[in-house]
């Protein structure tokens, strides 16, 4: 990196850091100021500004606050108050943000339920929330019905947007309430440490966990992203991500709704409508998840896809192999990639747009951050400790687990770890006696590396990296190499157990189009990857199973491995003798598993 570019990047970082500190400082000048207080202030001072665009509807800040007041009065009529929880299960629409704001106005918490869940996982999410009431979008009535018989305690269900059997009519109940201002002392006992939301992990490795989001954390996340984007009241954020998750429902929303700007909500993501919507609503910002960008890049070219007013895209998971092409094709002036987790205290931002980096901590800012990378053994899946019993910090370029020191200091809100609804789940994420006796650090469960300039790069999720031929294989690295090949739309890489072998053999589930040439793909893989990292098996899938936030699911793929009795998709073997991918049939499968075929 040239000296002038380095100076430019330092200036960008410094300005963003100072802006974040100022905005956070302004917020915390008032004791126990919450996001609710921010919206109420904006309703008074910028009441005519449009807060929410949804389809053909507009809600000004005055409307938004008034409708939330109806929810608050409804909650009070049901005896809901400080310390109570109301579950919210509704597809993206304006009422979603109205509902949880109204619940927060009376000091209660909103548990944001994943709209894709049914049966056991849905019942689990509702059970651990502790909610006695459920606000249910009528469109999800049939999903809720699949979980009723597994609920530990009966819930009072309130349906909105239509009738649901056994549920009360929430719309009628709300219409009977006043939108007028609430009493000034309604939250007089509430503190920033009180819980605001429960946001659930995606459940890629088991049932979802409910992460606690106190008011302090909620406001810090919102204001932090607003500062990073240098958002103003003239900004409009386009959001297609689910509002039940922190990326869409907190980060995207908070970026604009803390400064008097607008959030543009779409019910569900559509690659075909994405940029036409940005043009229609005059969006200036959008929030992304990496796979969303891949879907857009793989979509057919559309007229007007570069005629938008987008000045900035912010998100996480944008892989380096598609970053430049995505930015160039859609004429995105600036991208801010970040790293973080809903419940975690490790937050990184790549302010200057260095391709592939998930964030940066310059040497001069190191003391202000609680982030470290420690050596990690991927075979034992444990951190490495030295002779003194303490963890070992990684050298530049060395991959290790990212951890964040837990600091319960009001002056350092980013150091908090507020845990989950269940205490035992919270304990699993804490690493103790890391660099000194008694210290506590949050475990991200991710492997990252940092270069000498302070840039962080994502390596892999712990549990995804596997050992083969005595080497660590990064599934992210292999996926990147495969994904750029013509004809490959998506690639999901994982390791599978083969009888009689050490470690796990690489396998890639690929979604391809008609132009995919497996012989050329094999040559590409041989060129791009070391021998130990080359996939031994390919699975050609019609589509990739993902979570509601576009994270690829691997658990079932790993379980199925190369068991042809469980797999309907075509499977290929990277034959070392024929030097090509050959169909895996029962005879070849049995020869491989018996050890007759050396891998």
C-alpha positions, 0 to 999 in steps of 0.5 A, a space after each residue: 500500500 502506497 504512502 499516500 493511500 496509507 495517510 488517506 486511510 488513517 485520516 478516514 479512520 480517525 474522522 470516523 472514530 472521532 465521529 463515533 465518540 462524539 455521537 455516543 458521548 452526546 447520547 450518554 450525556 443524559 442518564 438512562 436515555 434510550 432509543 425510545 427517548 430518541 424517537 420521542 424527541 424526533 417526533 417533537 423536533 422533526 415530526 414531519 420527516 418520513 421515518 418509515 417507507 413500506 410499499 405505498 405507505 409512509 409513516 412520519 416520525 409523528 405517526 411512528 411515535 403515535 402508533 407506538 403509543 397505541 401499542 404502549 397503552 395496549 400493553 399497559 391494559 394487559 398488565 405488561 410493564 417493566 421486566 415483562 417480555 412480549 414475543 413478536 413474530 411478524 414478517 417485515 412491515 412498518 408495524 414491526 418497528 411500531 410494535 417493538 417500540 411500543 413494547 419498549 415504551 412501557 419498559 418491557 422487552 420484545 423477543 424477536 422471533 425468527 419467521 422461518 421457524 416451525 414446530 420444535 425450534 419455534 416452540 423452543 424460541 417462545 419457551 426461552 423468551 419467558 413471554 406471556 403474550 405473542 404479537 402474531 402476524 396473521 401470515 404466520 398463523 399456520 407456522 405458530 400452530 405447528 408449535 402450540 402442543 410443545 409450548 411449556 406455558 400457554 400464551 395469549 396470542 394477539 393477531 394483526 393483519 387478519 384473523 387467526 384461530 384462537 387469537 384475539 384481534 390486536 388491530 381492534 384493540 389498538 384502534 381503541 387506544 389513543 396515539 397521544 403522548 404518554 405520561 412523562 414518568 412512565 419509564 422513571 424506573 427504567 435504566 440502561 441495564 434493563 433489557 430491551 430486546 431478545 434477538 436469537 442466534 441463527 441456529 445453524 448448529 442447534 436450537 437458537 439462543 436468545 441474546 439479551 440486548 439491554 437498552 445501553 447495547 441497543 443504543 450503542 449499536 444503533 448510534 455506532 452504525 449511524 456514526 460509521 455511515 455519517 448518516 444525516 436526516 436526508 439519508 434513506 436506508 433500504 433494508 431487505 434483511 429480516 427485522 428479527 435479526 440485528 443486521 436489519 432490525 437494529 443496525 440498518 434501522 438505527 443508522 437512520 432512525 437515530 438522526 431523523 432519516 428514513 428506513 425503507 422496508 421490503 417484506 422479502 429480498 428480491 434480486 430483480 427488484 433490489 435496485 429498482 426499489 433503490 431508485 423508486 424510494 431514492 435510497 442513499 444507503 443499503 445494508 447487506 449480508 455477503 450472500 445477498 451481494 452474491 445473489 445480486 451479482 449472479 442476477 441478470 443485468 437490468 436496465 437502470 441498475 446503476 442509476 440509483 443514488 446509493 452513496 454507501 453500502 454497509 454490512 458483513 460477509 462480502 467475500 473478497 472474490 466478488 467485492 470488486 466486481 460487485 462494487 464496479 457493476 452496481 456503481 457503489 461508491 463506498 462499502 463499509 464491511 464490519 465484523 461482529 455478532 449480535 451478542 458479542 463485544 468484538 466489533 470491527 469496522 473497515 472504514 476505508 473499503 480495503 477489499 477483503 478486510 472485515 475491520 481495522 485497529 491501527 496501532 495508535 488506537 490499540 489501547 482503546 479496543 478490547 480485541 485480541 487474537 489468540 492461538 487456537 488448535 483446530 484439532 482439539 478446538 481449544 485455545 493454546 496456552 503457554 507454560 504459564 497457563 495463559 493464552 498466547 497472542 497471535 503474530 501478524 498474519 497468524 490465524 487465531 480466535 478473536 476474543 473481546 475482554 469483558 468490561 462492565 464499565 458505563 464509560 466503555 459500553 462496547 466492552 459489555 457481554 450481556 449474555 443469553 436468556 439461559 445462564 449456561 449458554 452465557 457461560 460457554 462463551 466466556 474464556 477465563 484466565 486468558 492473560 491474567 488470573 481472573 480476567 474474562 473474555 468473550 469467545 467469538 468462535 471465529 478465526 481471524 488474522 491481522 496484518 501489520 497495518 492493523 487490518 483484520 481478515 476472516 479466516 473461518 468459523 471454528 468447527 468449519 475448519 478441518 484437518 486433512 493430511 496434517 494441514 488445516 483447511 479453511 472452508 472459507 478459502 476453498 469456497 472463495 476459490 471455487 465460487 469465482 469459477 464460471 458456472 458456479 453460483 454458490 459453493 458451501 465447503 465442509 469436511 466429511 468423515 471417511 472410515 480408516 482415514 485421519 481428519 476429514 476429507 473436503 467436500 463442496 456442495 455447489 449450485 451451478 448453471 448449465 455452463 459448469 464444466 467439471 473438468 475445467 473446474 478441476 484444473 482451476 482447483 488444482 491451480 488455485 489450491 494446495 493439494 491438501 485443500 482440494 475438495 475430494 467430493 463434489 455435490 451438485 445441488 439445485 439450491 443452497 439451504 440458508 438461514 433467514 439471514 442468508 448464512 449457509 447451513 452445513 450441519 445436515 450436509 456434514 451428517 449426510 457426508 457421502 452416504 448415497 442412501 441419504 443424498 438425492 443430489 449427484 455426487 462426484 469423486 476427485 479421482 487421483 487415477 483418472 484425474 477428473 471428477 467421476 460420478 460416485 456410485 455405490 461400488 466406488 463408494 464402498 471401495 473408498 470406505 473399505 480403504 481399497 482406494 487410497 485417498 
